[in-house]
Amino acid sequence: MYFLSRELYFPPVTHASPEGIVAVGGDLSPERLLLAYRSGIFPWFDEDEPILWWSPPERMVLLFPELKVSKSMRNIINRNMFKVTWNTAFEQVIKSCRTIKRDGQPGTWITEEMQEAYCTLHKMGYAKSVEVWQDDVLVGGLYGVDLGNIFCGESMFSKVSNTSKIAFIALVQKLQNEKYHLLDCQVHNDHLESLGAREIPRDIFIRVLNTPASK
């Protein structure tokens, strides 16, 4: 296990543990976070744990042509009940992701320290959000880190059914139109799989990560 010092460094992702932990410790400074994402690494830890840095052997991603939008979901979108905006309420979105109650989860991995770190990244132009509104009330959304060629999704929330899906679908369509390579979903979950995300080997993900955008 590699323990980080003050030096701005991560070991190669090929040195990760079998479950995908690359390193432990360090900080959530903007410089370290950006180095991590550009290296295919992301932080993921509970409030009572040291900072854990991950690059799992199988990476959950959404390849844009594989997006699955059900007929019922298309009907909801076509009814124009919701308004989607881009990067206009980042702090509200990350706070909602942090505080919303989720079935089967006693708490959240988005600590106060992490929330502050991503708000700093947002002010620097790297962390971005998608917002879904109903009658001028924020009812869903997501946020992540924009690397210019891929978007690293971090978390999403819904206060009204299907609104996180609306944010996700809108983001995928925007990224595809702007010639991004893929949407990084990090680790497997059934919700993302239902939308078309799947796992790919880490070495393929790193190869895509290192390919400049074709804009």
Summary of the structure (lengths in Angstrom):
residues: 215
radius of gyration: 16.8
end to end distance: 38.7
largest distance: 52.7
contacts: 630
relative contact order: 0.17
helix: 34%
strand: 28%
